[in-house]
C-alpha cells in the first residue's frame, strides 16, 4: 500500500505568560512523526492534554505548525487557506467529537450534508446534489424521511451518522475522527464503530482515529500511537502493544481497561498529574510518575526506537529489537 499521510517532526508551540509576566513556551506537540497508508487506521491514545487533537488539526492544516513537514497524497499540507489547501481539504475530512455542536441547529441535516457539494461546486444540479446526499444517508443507515429534520430532532447516534454522511459526501481519502463516540452511550457507540468499519471496507478510506477508549482503538486500529505530553512514546500493532506494553505509560493505560475476569484488579495507579507542558521535566517527561525510573531517565531524553515485536518505544528500559541489539 502507498503512504497517504506522512508526518515528520511535527511541532506546535504556544507562547504563554506565567506569573510575573515571564514569557514561556508551551509545547503542545513536540516532534511527532508517523505514516498512514491508504485504507488503514492509525489510532492515537493518551490522557487529556497530551496533544492528540492538536496533532489532528495540524495534519488537516487547520493549525499552522511551528516546525515539521506534513505530506498528503505527496503534496505538502499548510495552513495558508489558499486554493491548494482547499483542494487538499476536499480529500481530508474531520468527524467531530460532539455531533450536536458540529451541526448547525438552524438548518435541516440534509441541507448540511449537501452543503460541502455546494461549497466545492460538485455535481451538475441541485437535484443531483440532493440525490447524492440521500445515497449517503442510506449508506450510513439513516432513513430518507430524516433528511428534512433538524439536529435537535435526532438521537445522538443519528446525529453522528449525519456527520459521517457529511464527511463522506466529498469522497475523501482520509477521515480524521476526533473522539467520535465519546458523546454516545455504549450500545450506540458500538453501532457507530461497526458502521465505520463497514464504510472503510466499502469506500477504502484511511482513518486517523483519536480516542480515550483503548478497547475501541484495539478493535478498529491497524496501528496504535500512544502520546504523552506532546510526544509519541510507543507505537505498534494493537495486539502486541496491548498484550505486552513496552513503555511504562502504555502499561498503566492498558491496566486501567477492565476485563470480565479480573475487573480492575492489577490496575497501575500513576502518581500525581501529568507535568506542566510549559515546564517539562528533564530527561524522560514520564519519569516523575514512572514506578521503574532510574537515574538515566531523569537525565537523558529517550528516543523513539525499535523494540521487540516490530514496535517503537521511547524508553531507556525497553528491550531493543534483536537486530538493533546485535548491531
FIMI-623433 format. One record per residue (C-alpha): residue number from 1; residue in one letter; chain; x, y, z. Coordinates in Angstrom, 1 decimal. Example, Ala and Ser with C-alpha at 12.3 -4.5 7.8 and 13.67 -1.06 7.14 Angstrom:
2
{1; "A"; "A"; {12.3; -4.5; 7.8}},
{2; "S"; "A"; {13.7; -1.1; 7.1}},
***
This chain:
327
{1; "X"; "A"; {0.0; 0.0; 0.0}},
{2; "X"; "A"; {1.1; 3.6; -0.7}},
{3; "X"; "A"; {1.6; 6.2; 2.0}},
{4; "X"; "A"; {-1.4; 8.6; 2.2}},
{5; "X"; "A"; {-0.4; 10.8; 5.1}},
{6; "X"; "A"; {3.2; 11.4; 6.1}},
{7; "X"; "A"; {4.1; 13.4; 9.2}},
{8; "X"; "A"; {7.7; 14.2; 10.1}},
{9; "X"; "A"; {9.0; 16.0; 13.2}},
{10; "X"; "A"; {5.7; 17.9; 13.7}},
{11; "X"; "A"; {5.6; 20.5; 16.5}},
{12; "X"; "A"; {3.2; 23.2; 17.7}},
{13; "X"; "A"; {4.3; 25.7; 20.3}},
{14; "X"; "A"; {2.3; 28.4; 22.0}},
{15; "X"; "A"; {3.9; 31.4; 23.8}},
{16; "X"; "A"; {2.3; 31.9; 27.2}},
{17; "X"; "A"; {2.8; 34.4; 30.1}},
{18; "X"; "A"; {3.4; 33.0; 33.6}},
{19; "X"; "A"; {3.1; 34.7; 36.9}},
{20; "X"; "A"; {5.3; 37.8; 36.9}},
{21; "X"; "A"; {4.9; 38.3; 33.2}},
{22; "X"; "A"; {7.6; 35.9; 32.2}},
{23; "X"; "A"; {7.2; 34.6; 28.6}},
{24; "X"; "A"; {7.4; 30.8; 28.3}},
{25; "X"; "A"; {6.8; 28.2; 25.6}},
{26; "X"; "A"; {4.0; 25.6; 25.8}},
{27; "X"; "A"; {5.0; 22.5; 23.7}},
{28; "X"; "A"; {1.5; 21.2; 22.7}},
{29; "X"; "A"; {3.0; 18.8; 20.1}},
{30; "X"; "A"; {6.8; 18.1; 20.1}},
{31; "X"; "A"; {8.4; 16.2; 17.4}},
{32; "X"; "A"; {5.7; 13.8; 16.3}},
{33; "X"; "A"; {6.3; 11.5; 13.3}},
{34; "X"; "A"; {4.1; 8.8; 11.7}},
{35; "X"; "A"; {2.9; 7.5; 8.4}},
{36; "X"; "A"; {-0.6; 6.3; 7.4}},
{37; "X"; "A"; {-1.2; 4.1; 4.4}},
{38; "X"; "A"; {-4.4; 4.1; 2.2}},
{39; "X"; "A"; {-7.3; 2.2; 3.7}},
{40; "X"; "A"; {-5.6; 1.7; 7.1}},
{41; "X"; "A"; {-6.4; 3.1; 10.5}},
{42; "X"; "A"; {-3.9; 4.7; 13.0}},
{43; "X"; "A"; {-5.3; 5.1; 16.5}},
{44; "X"; "A"; {-3.9; 7.8; 18.8}},
{45; "X"; "A"; {-4.5; 7.4; 22.5}},
{46; "X"; "A"; {-3.3; 9.2; 25.6}},
{47; "X"; "A"; {-4.5; 11.3; 28.5}},
{48; "X"; "A"; {-6.4; 14.6; 28.0}},
{49; "X"; "A"; {-4.0; 17.4; 27.1}},
{50; "X"; "A"; {-1.3; 15.1; 25.6}},
{51; "X"; "A"; {-1.7; 16.7; 22.1}},
{52; "X"; "A"; {-3.9; 14.2; 20.3}},
{53; "X"; "A"; {-6.4; 16.7; 18.9}},
{54; "X"; "A"; {-3.8; 19.3; 18.2}},
{55; "X"; "A"; {-1.9; 16.7; 16.1}},
{56; "X"; "A"; {-5.1; 16.0; 14.2}},
{57; "X"; "A"; {-5.7; 19.7; 13.5}},
{58; "X"; "A"; {-2.1; 20.2; 12.3}},
{59; "X"; "A"; {-2.5; 17.2; 10.0}},
{60; "X"; "A"; {-5.6; 18.8; 8.4}},
{61; "X"; "A"; {-3.9; 22.2; 8.1}},
{62; "X"; "A"; {-6.4; 23.8; 10.5}},
{63; "X"; "A"; {-3.5; 25.0; 12.6}},
{64; "X"; "A"; {-0.1; 26.2; 11.5}},
{65; "X"; "A"; {2.8; 24.0; 12.6}},
{66; "X"; "A"; {5.8; 25.6; 14.4}},
{67; "X"; "A"; {8.0; 23.1; 12.6}},
{68; "X"; "A"; {7.8; 19.8; 10.7}},
{69; "X"; "A"; {6.5; 18.5; 7.4}},
{70; "X"; "A"; {3.1; 17.1; 6.5}},
{71; "X"; "A"; {2.5; 15.5; 3.2}},
{72; "X"; "A"; {-0.9; 14.3; 2.0}},
{73; "X"; "A"; {-1.0; 12.3; -1.3}},
{74; "X"; "A"; {2.5; 13.5; -1.9}},
{75; "X"; "A"; {1.6; 17.2; -1.5}},
{76; "X"; "A"; {2.6; 19.5; 1.4}},
{77; "X"; "A"; {-0.2; 20.5; 3.8}},
{78; "X"; "A"; {0.0; 24.0; 5.1}},
{79; "X"; "A"; {-2.5; 26.3; 7.0}},
{80; "X"; "A"; {-2.5; 29.1; 4.4}},
{81; "X"; "A"; {-6.1; 28.5; 3.4}},
{82; "X"; "A"; {-5.3; 29.1; -0.2}},
{83; "X"; "A"; {-6.7; 27.3; -3.3}},
{84; "X"; "A"; {-4.2; 24.4; -2.9}},
{85; "X"; "A"; {-5.2; 23.9; 0.7}},
{86; "X"; "A"; {-8.9; 23.9; -0.2}},
{87; "X"; "A"; {-8.3; 21.2; -2.9}},
{88; "X"; "A"; {-6.5; 19.0; -0.4}},
{89; "X"; "A"; {-9.1; 19.6; 2.3}},
{90; "X"; "A"; {-11.7; 18.1; 0.0}},
{91; "X"; "A"; {-9.8; 14.8; 0.3}},
{92; "X"; "A"; {-9.4; 15.2; 4.1}},
{93; "X"; "A"; {-12.4; 15.4; 6.3}},
{94; "X"; "A"; {-13.0; 15.8; 10.1}},
{95; "X"; "A"; {-15.6; 13.9; 12.2}},
{96; "X"; "A"; {-16.1; 16.0; 15.4}},
{97; "X"; "A"; {-16.4; 14.8; 18.9}},
{98; "X"; "A"; {-19.8; 16.4; 19.7}},
{99; "X"; "A"; {-22.3; 16.0; 16.8}},
{100; "X"; "A"; {-24.8; 18.5; 18.2}},
{101; "X"; "A"; {-22.2; 21.2; 18.4}},
{102; "X"; "A"; {-20.8; 20.3; 15.0}},
{103; "X"; "A"; {-24.2; 20.7; 13.3}},
{104; "X"; "A"; {-26.0; 24.0; 12.6}},
{105; "X"; "A"; {-29.2; 23.8; 14.7}},
{106; "X"; "A"; {-30.9; 26.2; 12.3}},
{107; "X"; "A"; {-30.6; 24.0; 9.2}},
{108; "X"; "A"; {-32.1; 20.7; 8.3}},
{109; "X"; "A"; {-29.5; 17.9; 8.4}},
{110; "X"; "A"; {-30.0; 17.0; 4.8}},
{111; "X"; "A"; {-29.1; 20.6; 3.7}},
{112; "X"; "A"; {-25.9; 20.3; 5.8}},
{113; "X"; "A"; {-24.9; 17.1; 4.0}},
{114; "X"; "A"; {-25.5; 18.8; 0.7}},
{115; "X"; "A"; {-23.5; 22.0; 1.7}},
{116; "X"; "A"; {-20.0; 20.6; 1.0}},
{117; "X"; "A"; {-21.1; 19.8; -2.6}},
{118; "X"; "A"; {-22.2; 23.4; -3.0}},
{119; "X"; "A"; {-19.0; 24.8; -1.5}},
{120; "X"; "A"; {-16.8; 22.7; -3.8}},
{121; "X"; "A"; {-19.2; 23.2; -6.8}},
{122; "X"; "A"; {-19.6; 19.4; -7.3}},
{123; "X"; "A"; {-22.5; 17.7; -9.2}},
{124; "X"; "A"; {-24.4; 19.4; -12.1}},
{125; "X"; "A"; {-27.6; 20.4; -10.4}},
{126; "X"; "A"; {-29.2; 20.9; -7.0}},
{127; "X"; "A"; {-31.2; 17.7; -7.6}},
{128; "X"; "A"; {-28.0; 15.7; -8.3}},
{129; "X"; "A"; {-26.5; 17.1; -5.1}},
{130; "X"; "A"; {-29.7; 16.1; -3.2}},
{131; "X"; "A"; {-29.7; 12.6; -4.6}},
{132; "X"; "A"; {-26.0; 12.1; -3.7}},
{133; "X"; "A"; {-26.7; 13.2; -0.2}},
{134; "X"; "A"; {-29.7; 10.8; 0.1}},
{135; "X"; "A"; {-27.5; 8.0; -1.2}},
{136; "X"; "A"; {-25.1; 8.8; 1.7}},
{137; "X"; "A"; {-28.0; 8.8; 4.1}},
{138; "X"; "A"; {-28.7; 5.3; 3.0}},
{139; "X"; "A"; {-25.0; 4.3; 3.3}},
{140; "X"; "A"; {-24.8; 5.4; 6.9}},
{141; "X"; "A"; {-28.1; 3.8; 7.9}},
{142; "X"; "A"; {-30.4; 6.9; 8.0}},
{143; "X"; "A"; {-33.9; 6.9; 6.7}},
{144; "X"; "A"; {-34.8; 9.3; 3.9}},
{145; "X"; "A"; {-37.6; 10.9; 5.9}},
{146; "X"; "A"; {-34.9; 12.3; 8.3}},
{147; "X"; "A"; {-33.5; 14.4; 5.5}},
{148; "X"; "A"; {-35.6; 17.4; 6.5}},
{149; "X"; "A"; {-35.3; 17.0; 10.2}},
{150; "X"; "A"; {-33.3; 19.4; 12.4}},
{151; "X"; "A"; {-30.4; 18.3; 14.6}},
{152; "X"; "A"; {-32.3; 18.5; 17.9}},
{153; "X"; "A"; {-35.0; 16.2; 16.4}},
{154; "X"; "A"; {-32.5; 13.3; 16.0}},
{155; "X"; "A"; {-30.9; 11.0; 18.5}},
{156; "X"; "A"; {-27.2; 11.1; 19.3}},
{157; "X"; "A"; {-26.4; 8.1; 17.1}},
{158; "X"; "A"; {-28.4; 9.6; 14.2}},
{159; "X"; "A"; {-26.5; 12.9; 14.5}},
{160; "X"; "A"; {-23.2; 11.1; 14.5}},
{161; "X"; "A"; {-24.3; 9.3; 11.3}},
{162; "X"; "A"; {-25.2; 12.6; 9.8}},
{163; "X"; "A"; {-21.6; 13.8; 10.5}},
{164; "X"; "A"; {-20.3; 10.7; 8.8}},
{165; "X"; "A"; {-22.5; 11.3; 5.8}},
{166; "X"; "A"; {-21.4; 14.9; 5.6}},
{167; "X"; "A"; {-17.8; 13.9; 5.7}},
{168; "X"; "A"; {-18.2; 11.1; 3.1}},
{169; "X"; "A"; {-20.2; 13.2; 0.6}},
{170; "X"; "A"; {-16.9; 14.6; -0.9}},
{171; "X"; "A"; {-15.4; 11.1; -1.3}},
{172; "X"; "A"; {-12.4; 11.7; 1.0}},
{173; "X"; "A"; {-9.3; 9.5; 1.2}},
{174; "X"; "A"; {-8.8; 10.4; 4.9}},
{175; "X"; "A"; {-11.2; 10.8; 7.8}},
{176; "X"; "A"; {-9.8; 12.3; 11.0}},
{177; "X"; "A"; {-12.1; 11.1; 13.8}},
{178; "X"; "A"; {-11.6; 13.1; 17.0}},
{179; "X"; "A"; {-13.3; 11.2; 19.8}},
{180; "X"; "A"; {-16.3; 10.3; 17.5}},
{181; "X"; "A"; {-18.1; 8.1; 20.1}},
{182; "X"; "A"; {-17.3; 9.8; 23.4}},
{183; "X"; "A"; {-20.8; 11.5; 23.4}},
{184; "X"; "A"; {-22.7; 8.3; 22.8}},
{185; "X"; "A"; {-23.9; 5.5; 25.1}},
{186; "X"; "A"; {-22.2; 2.1; 24.9}},
{187; "X"; "A"; {-24.7; 0.4; 22.6}},
{188; "X"; "A"; {-24.9; 3.3; 20.1}},
{189; "X"; "A"; {-21.1; 3.7; 20.2}},
{190; "X"; "A"; {-20.7; 0.0; 19.2}},
{191; "X"; "A"; {-23.1; 0.5; 16.3}},
{192; "X"; "A"; {-21.2; 3.6; 15.1}},
{193; "X"; "A"; {-17.9; 1.7; 15.3}},
{194; "X"; "A"; {-19.3; -1.2; 13.3}},
{195; "X"; "A"; {-20.6; 1.3; 10.7}},
{196; "X"; "A"; {-17.3; 3.0; 10.4}},
{197; "X"; "A"; {-15.6; -0.4; 9.8}},
{198; "X"; "A"; {-18.2; -1.2; 7.1}},
{199; "X"; "A"; {-17.7; 2.2; 5.5}},
{200; "X"; "A"; {-14.0; 1.8; 5.4}},
{201; "X"; "A"; {-14.3; -1.6; 3.7}},
{202; "X"; "A"; {-16.7; -0.1; 1.2}},
{203; "X"; "A"; {-15.0; 3.2; 0.3}},
{204; "X"; "A"; {-11.4; 2.4; 1.1}},
{205; "X"; "A"; {-10.7; 5.4; 3.3}},
{206; "X"; "A"; {-7.9; 5.8; 5.9}},
{207; "X"; "A"; {-8.8; 6.8; 9.4}},
{208; "X"; "A"; {-6.8; 8.8; 11.9}},
{209; "X"; "A"; {-8.8; 7.7; 15.0}},
{210; "X"; "A"; {-8.4; 9.6; 18.3}},
{211; "X"; "A"; {-10.0; 8.1; 21.4}},
{212; "X"; "A"; {-9.6; 7.6; 25.1}},
{213; "X"; "A"; {-11.3; 4.2; 24.8}},
{214; "X"; "A"; {-8.5; 1.7; 24.4}},
{215; "X"; "A"; {-10.9; -1.2; 23.7}},
{216; "X"; "A"; {-12.4; 0.6; 20.8}},
{217; "X"; "A"; {-8.9; 1.6; 19.4}},
{218; "X"; "A"; {-7.8; -2.1; 19.7}},
{219; "X"; "A"; {-10.9; -3.1; 17.7}},
{220; "X"; "A"; {-10.7; -0.5; 14.9}},
{221; "X"; "A"; {-7.0; 0.3; 14.5}},
{222; "X"; "A"; {-4.3; -1.3; 12.4}},
{223; "X"; "A"; {-1.6; 0.5; 14.4}},
{224; "X"; "A"; {-1.7; 2.5; 17.6}},
{225; "X"; "A"; {0.4; 5.5; 18.7}},
{226; "X"; "A"; {0.5; 6.4; 22.4}},
{227; "X"; "A"; {1.1; 10.0; 23.2}},
{228; "X"; "A"; {2.3; 11.6; 26.4}},
{229; "X"; "A"; {3.0; 15.3; 26.9}},
{230; "X"; "A"; {3.1; 16.1; 23.2}},
{231; "X"; "A"; {5.3; 13.1; 22.1}},
{232; "X"; "A"; {4.7; 9.6; 20.9}},
{233; "X"; "A"; {6.1; 7.2; 23.5}},
{234; "X"; "A"; {5.1; 3.9; 21.9}},
{235; "X"; "A"; {3.8; 2.8; 18.5}},
{236; "X"; "A"; {2.9; -0.5; 17.0}},
{237; "X"; "A"; {0.3; -3.2; 16.2}},
{238; "X"; "A"; {-2.6; -3.1; 18.7}},
{239; "X"; "A"; {-2.4; -6.8; 19.7}},
{240; "X"; "A"; {1.3; -6.7; 20.6}},
{241; "X"; "A"; {1.1; -3.2; 22.1}},
{242; "X"; "A"; {-1.9; -4.1; 24.4}},
{243; "X"; "A"; {-0.7; -7.7; 25.2}},
{244; "X"; "A"; {2.9; -6.7; 26.3}},
{245; "X"; "A"; {3.4; -2.9; 26.5}},
{246; "X"; "A"; {7.0; -1.8; 26.1}},
{247; "X"; "A"; {6.6; 1.6; 27.8}},
{248; "X"; "A"; {5.5; 2.0; 31.4}},
{249; "X"; "A"; {2.9; 4.7; 30.5}},
{250; "X"; "A"; {1.3; 2.3; 28.0}},
{251; "X"; "A"; {1.3; -0.4; 30.6}},
{252; "X"; "A"; {-0.6; 1.9; 33.0}},
{253; "X"; "A"; {-3.1; 2.8; 30.3}},
{254; "X"; "A"; {-3.7; -0.9; 29.4}},
{255; "X"; "A"; {-4.0; -1.9; 33.1}},
{256; "X"; "A"; {-6.9; 0.6; 33.5}},
{257; "X"; "A"; {-9.1; -1.3; 31.0}},
{258; "X"; "A"; {-11.3; -3.6; 33.0}},
{259; "X"; "A"; {-11.8; -7.2; 31.8}},
{260; "X"; "A"; {-14.6; -9.7; 32.6}},
{261; "X"; "A"; {-12.2; -12.0; 34.5}},
{262; "X"; "A"; {-10.1; -9.6; 36.6}},
{263; "X"; "A"; {-12.3; -6.4; 36.6}},
{264; "X"; "A"; {-9.9; -3.6; 37.7}},
{265; "X"; "A"; {-7.6; -5.8; 39.7}},
{266; "X"; "A"; {-3.9; -5.2; 38.9}},
{267; "X"; "A"; {-4.5; -1.6; 37.8}},
{268; "X"; "A"; {-1.4; 0.6; 37.9}},
{269; "X"; "A"; {-2.1; 3.9; 39.7}},
{270; "X"; "A"; {0.2; 6.6; 38.4}},
{271; "X"; "A"; {1.5; 9.1; 40.9}},
{272; "X"; "A"; {0.4; 12.8; 40.5}},
{273; "X"; "A"; {-0.8; 14.6; 37.4}},
{274; "X"; "A"; {0.8; 15.0; 34.0}},
{275; "X"; "A"; {3.6; 17.6; 34.2}},
{276; "X"; "A"; {3.0; 21.2; 33.0}},
{277; "X"; "A"; {3.9; 21.3; 29.3}},
{278; "X"; "A"; {5.3; 24.8; 29.9}},
{279; "X"; "A"; {7.8; 23.3; 32.3}},
{280; "X"; "A"; {8.7; 19.8; 31.0}},
{281; "X"; "A"; {10.8; 17.6; 33.4}},
{282; "X"; "A"; {14.3; 16.9; 32.4}},
{283; "X"; "A"; {15.1; 13.7; 30.7}},
{284; "X"; "A"; {12.1; 11.4; 30.1}},
{285; "X"; "A"; {9.0; 13.5; 30.7}},
{286; "X"; "A"; {7.3; 10.5; 32.3}},
{287; "X"; "A"; {10.0; 9.8; 34.9}},
{288; "X"; "A"; {8.2; 11.7; 37.8}},
{289; "X"; "A"; {5.3; 9.3; 37.6}},
{290; "X"; "A"; {7.1; 6.2; 36.4}},
{291; "X"; "A"; {7.4; 3.4; 39.0}},
{292; "X"; "A"; {10.6; 2.0; 37.3}},
{293; "X"; "A"; {12.5; 5.2; 36.7}},
{294; "X"; "A"; {16.3; 5.1; 37.1}},
{295; "X"; "A"; {18.9; 7.9; 37.2}},
{296; "X"; "A"; {19.3; 7.8; 33.4}},
{297; "X"; "A"; {15.6; 8.6; 33.0}},
{298; "X"; "A"; {16.0; 11.9; 34.8}},
{299; "X"; "A"; {19.0; 13.0; 32.8}},
{300; "X"; "A"; {18.6; 11.7; 29.2}},
{301; "X"; "A"; {15.6; 12.1; 26.8}},
{302; "X"; "A"; {14.8; 8.7; 25.3}},
{303; "X"; "A"; {14.4; 8.5; 21.5}},
{304; "X"; "A"; {11.6; 6.5; 19.8}},
{305; "X"; "A"; {13.5; 3.4; 18.6}},
{306; "X"; "A"; {12.6; -0.2; 17.5}},
{307; "X"; "A"; {11.9; -2.7; 20.2}},
{308; "X"; "A"; {10.6; -6.2; 20.2}},
{309; "X"; "A"; {7.6; -7.3; 18.1}},
{310; "X"; "A"; {8.1; -4.6; 15.5}},
{311; "X"; "A"; {7.1; -1.7; 17.8}},
{312; "X"; "A"; {8.7; 1.6; 18.6}},
{313; "X"; "A"; {9.2; 2.8; 22.1}},
{314; "X"; "A"; {10.8; 5.9; 23.7}},
{315; "X"; "A"; {12.0; 4.2; 26.9}},
{316; "X"; "A"; {15.5; 3.5; 28.2}},
{317; "X"; "A"; {14.3; 0.3; 29.9}},
{318; "X"; "A"; {12.5; -1.2; 26.9}},
{319; "X"; "A"; {14.3; -4.2; 25.3}},
{320; "X"; "A"; {15.8; -3.3; 22.0}},
{321; "X"; "A"; {14.9; -5.3; 18.9}},
{322; "X"; "A"; {17.2; -8.3; 18.2}},
{323; "X"; "A"; {18.7; -6.7; 15.0}},
{324; "X"; "A"; {19.4; -3.5; 16.8}},
{325; "X"; "A"; {20.9; -5.3; 19.8}},
{326; "X"; "A"; {23.2; -7.2; 17.5}},
{327; "X"; "A"; {24.4; -4.0; 15.9}},
***
